[in-house]
Amino acid sequence: MRYFFTPPYIIEKYNLNETEEQSCHQIHHLYSFLKKGSPEVSVVIPAFNEEQNILKTLYTLVNNQCSYNVEIIVVNNNSIDRTKELVIKTGVICILEKIPGITAARNAGLNVAKGKYILNADADTIYPINWIEEMVRPMAENTDVALVYGNFSFIPTAGTPRWVYFFYEYLADLLRWYNRTFNEEAVNVYGFNSGFKRDQGIAVNGFEHPLGTNEDGWLAVKLRENKFGNLYHVKNIKALVWTADRRIQMDGGLLKGIIKRMKRFMGLSTEPRTDL
């Protein structure tokens, strides 16, 4: 199931019509309820020059309704804008990782995390209020689940109507079904909407991966091949996350983006996956 239109809550949080001070104060207040005691879940967010987005993301995460004690860790990956300043104002943990790149940033967050469960998030993504609960549940209830991953939808920002992305996302779902059934399910895993158990992630050397592969999918492969369990696709719409379509626009628009992804799917492109 998917949304034909962008839900009002997602639009509200993406636009965030509050002053910076109001947002920081409210995030700080709500975070105090989310991290009630010793962390059971750690949400790790790499961030490089995300001052335009980080408050939106944090706002939606601290709005989550869940039964777990949650810590949020932002990994400042050498930002030269106000990312660090804004995160500190919210009371959310902010650490510095000087080695550039998503792999080093995610490993840095993993190394300081205290929760039993790690949820991977991104600084430009909007999360629904049940995301944490729905992502952790399969791992908490099933010992044979090593990693969970969920679905995403696009927030239109450059003129492409939402209904166009609606059909594009169903096409993408079909490709993911093919990967899960006939190919390699790990390629369906994205770092902004996935999770695993901390001890198991550390046991397989975190997000380290061979050249030409992706850190999130390779982690899934390592966990599975080390017999920690299977991959689990969280399909509940309550866990559907929303991300701006800027990566599609970076490809030159939706049509060029589709062609790029189809080439990669058919093995006609060796370009590493850096987008959605």
C-alpha positions as CSV (number, residue, x, y, z in Angstrom):
1,M,0.0,0.0,0.0
2,R,1.2,3.5,-0.9
3,Y,0.0,7.1,-0.7
4,F,-1.4,8.7,-3.9
5,F,-0.9,12.1,-2.2
6,T,1.6,13.2,0.3
7,P,0.0,12.9,3.8
8,P,-0.6,16.2,5.7
9,Y,1.7,15.2,8.5
10,I,4.6,14.7,6.1
11,I,4.0,18.0,4.4
12,E,3.8,19.8,7.7
13,K,7.1,18.4,9.0
14,Y,8.9,18.9,5.7
15,N,7.9,22.5,5.5
16,L,8.4,23.1,9.3
17,N,6.8,26.5,9.5
18,E,8.4,27.4,12.9
19,T,11.4,29.5,13.8
20,E,14.7,27.8,14.4
21,E,14.5,28.5,18.1
22,Q,11.0,27.1,18.4
23,S,12.0,23.9,16.5
24,C,15.1,23.4,18.6
25,H,13.2,24.0,21.9
26,Q,10.4,21.6,20.9
27,I,12.8,18.9,19.7
28,H,14.8,19.2,23.0
29,H,11.5,18.9,25.0
30,L,10.2,15.8,23.1
31,Y,13.6,14.1,23.1
32,S,13.6,14.1,26.9
33,F,10.6,11.8,26.8
34,L,12.0,9.5,24.1
35,K,15.3,8.8,25.9
36,K,13.6,8.1,29.2
37,G,16.3,5.7,30.5
38,S,19.1,3.5,29.4
39,P,19.0,3.3,25.5
40,E,17.4,0.2,24.0
41,V,17.4,1.7,20.5
42,S,20.0,3.9,18.9
43,V,19.1,5.9,15.8
44,V,22.2,6.9,13.9
45,I,22.2,9.8,11.4
46,P,25.3,10.7,9.3
47,A,25.2,14.4,8.4
48,F,27.3,16.5,6.0
49,N,26.2,20.1,5.6
50,E,22.6,19.4,6.4
51,E,21.6,22.6,8.2
52,Q,18.6,22.9,5.8
53,N,17.2,19.5,6.7
54,I,18.5,18.2,10.0
55,L,15.8,19.9,12.2
56,K,13.0,18.4,10.0
57,T,14.4,14.9,10.4
58,L,15.0,15.2,14.2
59,Y,11.5,16.7,14.7
60,T,9.9,13.6,13.1
61,L,12.1,11.2,15.1
62,V,11.4,12.7,18.5
63,N,7.7,12.7,17.6
64,N,7.8,8.9,17.4
65,Q,5.5,7.0,19.6
66,C,7.2,3.8,20.8
67,S,7.7,1.6,23.8
68,Y,11.5,1.8,23.8
69,N,14.1,4.1,25.3
70,V,15.7,5.8,22.3
71,E,18.9,7.7,21.8
72,I,19.6,9.7,18.6
73,I,23.2,10.1,17.4
74,V,24.1,12.6,14.7
75,V,27.5,12.0,13.2
76,N,28.9,15.3,11.9
77,N,31.0,14.3,9.0
78,N,33.1,17.4,8.6
79,S,30.2,19.8,8.0
80,I,31.2,23.4,7.4
81,D,27.7,24.8,7.8
82,R,25.6,25.1,11.0
83,T,24.7,21.4,11.3
84,K,26.6,20.8,14.5
85,E,25.3,24.0,16.1
86,L,21.7,23.1,15.4
87,V,22.0,19.5,16.6
88,I,23.6,20.7,19.9
89,K,20.7,23.1,20.5
90,T,18.3,20.2,20.3
91,G,20.0,18.2,23.0
92,V,20.6,15.3,20.6
93,I,24.0,13.6,20.7
94,C,26.4,15.0,18.1
95,I,29.8,13.4,17.4
96,L,32.5,14.3,14.9
97,E,33.9,11.9,12.4
98,K,36.8,13.4,10.5
99,I,37.2,10.6,7.9
100,P,34.9,11.7,5.0
101,G,32.3,9.3,3.7
102,I,29.2,7.4,4.7
103,T,31.0,4.2,5.7
104,A,33.2,6.0,8.3
105,A,30.2,8.0,9.6
106,R,28.0,5.0,10.1
107,N,30.8,3.1,11.8
108,A,31.5,6.0,14.1
109,G,27.8,6.1,15.1
110,L,27.8,2.3,15.6
111,N,30.9,2.5,17.8
112,V,29.4,4.9,20.3
113,A,25.8,3.6,20.2
114,K,24.5,2.1,23.4
115,G,21.2,0.5,22.2
116,K,20.7,-3.1,21.6
117,Y,19.1,-2.2,18.2
118,I,20.6,0.2,15.7
119,L,18.3,2.0,13.3
120,N,19.9,3.7,10.3
121,A,18.5,7.1,9.3
122,D,19.4,10.0,7.1
123,A,19.5,13.7,7.7
124,D,17.1,14.6,4.8
125,T,14.3,12.1,5.5
126,I,11.0,12.5,7.2
127,Y,9.9,9.6,9.5
128,P,6.4,8.7,10.5
129,I,5.4,8.5,14.1
130,N,5.5,4.7,14.3
131,W,8.7,4.1,12.4
132,I,10.9,3.2,15.4
133,E,8.3,0.7,16.8
134,E,7.6,-1.0,13.5
135,M,11.2,-1.3,12.5
136,V,12.4,-2.8,15.9
137,R,9.4,-5.2,16.4
138,P,10.5,-7.9,13.9
139,M,14.0,-8.1,15.5
140,A,12.6,-8.1,19.0
141,E,10.0,-10.8,18.2
142,N,12.1,-13.1,15.9
143,T,15.5,-14.4,16.8
144,D,16.1,-15.4,13.2
145,V,15.8,-11.8,11.9
146,A,19.3,-10.2,11.5
147,L,18.3,-7.0,9.6
148,V,15.2,-5.2,8.7
149,Y,14.6,-2.7,5.9
150,G,11.6,-0.7,4.9
151,N,9.9,1.2,2.0
152,F,10.2,4.8,1.1
153,S,8.3,7.4,-1.0
154,F,9.3,10.7,-2.6
155,I,8.3,14.2,-1.6
156,P,8.0,16.2,-4.8
157,T,10.1,19.3,-4.8
158,A,10.8,20.2,-8.4
159,G,7.5,20.1,-10.2
160,T,7.0,16.3,-10.7
161,P,3.4,15.5,-9.5
162,R,3.1,13.2,-6.5
163,W,0.9,10.8,-8.6
164,V,3.7,10.2,-11.0
165,Y,6.0,9.1,-8.2
166,F,3.1,6.9,-6.9
167,F,3.3,4.8,-10.0
168,Y,7.1,4.9,-10.2
169,E,7.3,3.6,-6.6
170,Y,5.1,0.6,-7.5
171,L,7.4,-0.1,-10.4
172,A,10.3,0.0,-7.9
173,D,8.5,-2.3,-5.6
174,L,8.2,-4.8,-8.4
175,L,11.9,-4.7,-9.0
176,R,12.5,-5.2,-5.3
177,W,10.2,-8.3,-5.4
178,Y,12.3,-9.6,-8.2
179,N,15.5,-9.0,-6.3
180,R,14.1,-10.7,-3.2
181,T,12.7,-13.7,-5.2
182,F,15.2,-14.3,-7.9
183,N,18.3,-12.2,-7.4
184,E,19.9,-10.7,-4.2
185,E,17.6,-9.3,-1.6
186,A,20.4,-7.3,0.0
187,V,20.3,-4.7,-2.8
188,N,16.9,-3.6,-1.5
189,V,18.5,-2.4,1.7
190,Y,19.0,1.4,2.1
191,G,20.8,3.1,4.9
192,F,18.1,5.6,5.6
193,N,15.5,3.0,6.5
194,S,17.0,-0.2,8.0
195,G,18.1,-1.7,11.3
196,F,20.1,-4.5,12.9
197,K,21.3,-5.7,16.3
198,R,24.3,-3.7,17.5
199,D,26.4,-6.7,18.8
200,Q,25.9,-8.5,15.5
201,G,26.9,-5.5,13.5
202,I,30.1,-5.1,15.4
203,A,30.8,-8.8,15.1
204,V,30.9,-8.5,11.3
205,N,33.1,-5.3,11.3
206,G,30.3,-2.9,10.9
207,F,29.8,-1.2,7.6
208,E,33.2,-2.0,6.1
209,H,32.7,-3.3,2.5
210,P,34.7,-4.1,-0.6
211,L,35.2,-1.5,-3.3
212,G,32.3,-1.3,-5.7
213,T,29.7,-2.4,-3.2
214,N,27.5,-0.4,-0.9
215,E,27.9,-0.3,2.9
216,D,24.2,-1.0,3.8
217,G,23.6,-3.9,1.4
218,W,27.0,-5.4,2.2
219,L,26.2,-5.3,5.9
220,A,23.1,-7.3,5.2
221,V,25.1,-9.9,3.3
222,K,27.6,-10.2,6.1
223,L,25.0,-10.7,8.8
224,R,23.1,-13.3,6.7
225,E,26.3,-15.2,5.7
226,N,27.5,-15.2,9.3
227,K,24.2,-17.0,10.1
228,F,22.9,-14.3,12.4
229,G,19.5,-14.6,10.6
230,N,17.5,-13.5,7.6
231,L,16.6,-10.2,6.1
232,Y,13.1,-8.9,6.9
233,H,11.2,-6.5,4.7
234,V,8.9,-4.2,6.8
235,K,6.0,-3.5,4.6
236,N,3.6,-1.9,7.1
237,I,2.7,1.6,5.8
238,K,3.3,2.9,9.3
239,A,7.0,2.5,8.7
240,L,7.0,4.2,5.2
241,V,9.6,7.0,5.2
242,W,9.6,10.0,3.0
243,T,12.6,11.6,1.3
244,A,12.9,14.6,-1.1
245,D,13.3,13.8,-4.7
246,R,16.7,15.6,-5.0
247,R,18.5,12.5,-6.0
248,I,16.1,12.0,-8.9
249,Q,16.7,15.6,-9.9
250,M,20.4,15.1,-9.7
251,D,20.0,12.4,-12.3
252,G,18.4,14.9,-14.7
253,G,14.8,14.1,-13.9
254,L,12.5,11.1,-13.5
255,L,13.0,9.7,-17.0
256,K,16.7,9.7,-16.9
257,G,16.6,8.4,-13.4
258,I,14.5,5.4,-14.5
259,I,16.9,4.7,-17.4
260,K,19.8,4.8,-15.0
261,R,18.2,2.4,-12.6
262,M,17.1,0.0,-15.3
263,K,20.6,-0.2,-16.7
264,R,21.9,-1.0,-13.2
265,F,19.1,-3.6,-12.7
266,M,20.0,-5.3,-16.0
267,G,23.7,-5.3,-15.3
268,L,24.5,-2.8,-18.0
269,S,26.0,-0.3,-15.5
270,T,28.8,-0.8,-13.1
271,E,28.3,2.5,-11.4
272,P,28.0,2.0,-7.6
273,R,24.6,2.8,-6.2
274,T,24.7,6.3,-4.7
275,D,21.1,7.2,-5.0
276,L,17.6,5.8,-4.6
